[in-house]
């Protein structure tokens, strides 16, 4: 009887050890994954264009093993564009780097509070704070575009587009002319109100960020881009000579910044 009790005690002790070890392993697993590189990337376009412009960057990132999704914003309101971005973020299976170009920077600033977002990348982009809007900030540091009187056209119902005659030299000066001309004719008309709607959240205040300054940007003043990123304590990369279309003209350099964010956002 004594031997049976001893055996039972040994078995119980062993079971307890294995259970404890199992619990420890289970608890340790998330910690082991906590510093793994982020594999999900979500790309958000800016005003007047669509997600197809991200294809050069997409090709590089997917070749390097990342899971990449583009958001197609309706460009009818900031609220609608943020909602479109959140829907895509909901579909991600884990930590995600959220990337925004131009006006897309305002969108990711607000949408970036989503729990799946581990870090933000601003590509020649706006990054307002809560209560700010990019239109007012742009007036304080005007761009080359803002100083022209006939560059931005407006429809009777309040939608804007860039005059095709100036698109290639202002928006896409370092793209092949045929490509820039096509993009000038395939613009998504963008509601004027998206530029003047104050933000209700600013993800860069609580999450790590990276910022790319396009050195020859005529749509957003490069000094304003730099100011945004310095205020956000972003990791800043300046690409000299790049136009506002830097994500298309310099995809290797843009992808490199995104991959750097993916490797370090959770560390």
C-alpha positions in Angstrom: 0.0 0.0 0.0 2.9 2.3 0.9 4.5 1.6 -2.5 1.2 2.4 -4.3 1.0 5.7 -2.4 4.6 6.5 -3.2 4.0 5.8 -6.9 0.9 7.9 -6.9 2.9 10.7 -5.4 5.6 10.4 -8.0 3.0 10.5 -10.8 1.2 13.5 -9.3 4.6 15.3 -8.9 5.5 14.4 -12.5 2.2 15.6 -13.8 2.6 18.8 -11.9 6.1 19.4 -13.3 4.9 18.7 -16.9 1.9 21.0 -16.3 4.1 23.7 -15.0 6.6 23.3 -17.9 3.7 23.4 -20.3 2.3 26.5 -18.8 5.8 28.1 -18.9 6.3 27.2 -22.5 2.8 28.5 -23.3 3.5 31.8 -21.6 7.0 32.0 -23.1 5.8 31.6 -26.7 4.4 35.1 -27.1 7.6 36.6 -25.6 9.6 34.7 -28.2 7.5 36.1 -31.0 7.4 39.6 -29.6 10.5 40.7 -31.3 10.0 38.9 -34.6 9.9 41.1 -37.7 6.4 42.3 -38.7 5.3 40.5 -41.9 2.1 42.4 -42.8 2.3 45.7 -44.7 -0.7 47.9 -45.6 -0.2 50.7 -48.1 -2.5 53.7 -48.3 -2.4 56.1 -51.3 -3.0 59.8 -51.3 -5.3 62.2 -53.0 -6.0 62.1 -56.8 -4.4 58.7 -57.3 -5.2 55.1 -56.4 -3.5 52.1 -54.9 -2.0 50.9 -58.2 0.9 53.4 -57.9 2.2 51.2 -55.1 3.0 48.3 -57.4 6.8 48.9 -57.7 7.0 48.9 -53.9 4.6 45.9 -53.6 6.7 43.9 -56.0 9.8 44.4 -53.8 8.1 43.7 -50.5 6.3 40.6 -51.7 9.5 39.3 -53.2 11.1 39.7 -49.8 8.4 37.7 -48.2 6.0 40.3 -46.8 2.2 40.1 -47.0 1.2 43.3 -48.6 -2.3 44.8 -49.1 -3.3 48.1 -50.7 -6.2 50.2 -49.5 -8.5 51.7 -52.2 -9.9 54.8 -50.5 -13.1 56.4 -51.9 -11.6 59.9 -51.3 -15.0 61.2 -50.4 -14.3 62.1 -46.8 -11.6 61.6 -44.2 -14.0 59.5 -42.2 -14.7 57.3 -45.2 -11.0 56.9 -46.0 -10.1 56.0 -42.4 -13.0 53.5 -42.4 -11.7 51.9 -45.6 -8.3 51.6 -44.0 -9.6 50.1 -40.8 -11.5 47.4 -42.8 -8.2 46.3 -44.3 -6.5 46.4 -41.0 -9.2 44.2 -39.5 -8.2 41.5 -42.1 -4.6 41.4 -41.1 -3.6 38.3 -39.1 -1.2 40.1 -36.7 1.1 43.1 -36.3 1.1 45.4 -39.3 3.2 48.3 -40.7 0.8 51.0 -41.9 2.2 53.1 -44.8 0.7 56.4 -46.1 1.6 58.6 -49.0 0.7 62.3 -49.1 -2.9 62.8 -47.8 -2.7 59.1 -46.9 -0.5 60.3 -44.1 -3.5 61.9 -42.5 -5.5 58.7 -43.0 -2.9 56.5 -41.4 -2.4 59.0 -38.5 -6.0 58.5 -37.5 -6.5 54.8 -38.6 -3.1 53.9 -37.0 -4.5 53.6 -33.5 -5.9 50.2 -34.7 -4.6 47.4 -32.4 -3.0 45.6 -35.4 -0.7 48.6 -36.2 2.8 48.2 -34.9 4.4 51.1 -36.7 3.8 53.9 -39.2 5.7 54.9 -42.3 5.0 58.3 -43.9 6.1 58.7 -47.5 6.2 62.4 -48.6 3.1 62.6 -46.3 1.2 64.8 -43.9 1.1 63.9 -40.2 -1.2 66.2 -38.4 -2.0 66.0 -34.7 -5.4 65.8 -33.1 -7.5 68.9 -33.9 -5.2 69.8 -36.8 -5.8 69.5 -40.6 -3.3 69.3 -43.4 -4.9 72.2 -45.3 -4.2 74.7 -42.5 -0.7 73.3 -41.8 0.1 73.5 -45.5 -0.7 77.1 -45.6 1.9 77.8 -42.9 4.6 76.1 -45.0 3.3 76.4 -48.6 4.4 74.2 -51.3 5.3 75.1 -54.9 1.8 73.8 -55.8 0.1 76.1 -53.3 1.7 79.1 -54.9 0.1 78.4 -58.3 -3.4 79.7 -59.1 -4.4 77.2 -61.8 -3.0 73.9 -60.6 -5.8 72.5 -58.5 -9.2 72.5 -60.3 -12.6 72.1 -58.5 -15.9 70.7 -59.7 -19.2 72.3 -59.0 -20.0 69.8 -56.3 -16.8 70.3 -54.4 -14.3 67.7 -55.8 -10.8 68.5 -56.7 -8.2 67.3 -59.2 -4.8 68.4 -60.4 -4.7 70.1 -63.7 -3.4 67.5 -66.2 -1.3 70.1 -67.8 0.8 70.5 -64.7 0.5 66.9 -63.3 3.7 65.6 -64.9 6.0 68.4 -63.8 4.4 69.0 -60.3 3.3 65.6 -59.1 5.5 63.2 -61.1 8.5 65.1 -62.4 10.8 62.0 -62.1 8.4 59.5 -63.8 8.5 58.7 -67.5 6.3 61.3 -69.3 3.9 58.7 -70.7 3.3 57.2 -67.3 2.8 60.6 -65.7 0.4 61.6 -68.5 -1.6 58.5 -68.0 -1.8 59.1 -64.3 -2.9 62.7 -64.9 -5.9 61.3 -67.0 -6.8 58.6 -64.5 -7.1 60.7 -61.4 -9.7 60.0 -58.7 -11.5 63.2 -58.0 -11.1 64.0 -54.3 -13.5 65.8 -52.1 -12.1 69.2 -51.0 -13.2 68.5 -47.4 -10.7 65.8 -46.9 -7.9 68.4 -46.7 -9.7 70.5 -44.1 -11.2 67.9 -41.7 -9.5 68.0 -38.3 -8.1 64.7 -37.0 -9.6 63.0 -34.0 -6.6 60.7 -33.3 -2.8 60.7 -33.9 -1.2 57.3 -33.8 2.3 58.7 -34.1 2.0 60.0 -30.5 2.0 56.5 -29.2 3.6 54.3 -31.9 7.0 54.3 -33.6 7.1 56.0 -37.0 9.4 56.4 -40.0 9.3 59.3 -42.4 10.5 59.8 -46.0 11.2 63.4 -47.2 11.0 63.7 -51.0 13.8 66.2 -51.7 12.2 67.9 -54.7 8.5 67.6 -53.7 6.3 70.3 -55.2 3.0 69.0 -53.8 4.0 69.1 -50.1 6.9 71.4 -49.0 9.8 69.1 -48.0 10.4 71.4 -45.0 6.9 70.6 -43.9 7.5 66.9 -44.3 10.6 67.2 -42.2 8.8 69.2 -39.5 6.1 66.6 -39.3 8.6 63.8 -38.8 10.8 65.7 -36.4 7.7 66.5 -34.2 6.7 62.8 -34.3 10.3 61.7 -33.4 10.3 59.6 -36.6 13.3 57.9 -38.1 13.9 60.2 -41.1 15.1 59.4 -44.5 15.7 62.1 -47.1 15.7 61.1 -50.8 17.3 64.0 -52.7 15.8 64.9 -56.0 12.7 62.8 -55.6 9.3 64.1 -56.7 6.0 63.7 -54.8 5.8 60.4 -56.7 8.8 59.0 -54.8 7.0 55.8 -54.1 6.9 55.1 -57.8 10.2 56.6 -58.9 12.4 55.4 -56.0 10.6 52.1 -55.0 13.8 50.4 -53.7 14.6 53.2 -51.3 11.0 53.4 -50.1 10.7 49.7 -49.7 13.9 49.7 -47.7 12.5 52.1 -45.2 9.3 50.0 -44.9 11.3 46.9 -44.3 13.4 48.7 -41.7 10.1 49.6 -39.9 9.0 46.0 -40.1 12.2 44.8 -38.5 12.3 47.3 -35.7 8.8 48.4 -34.9 8.2 45.8 -32.2 11.7 46.0 -30.6 
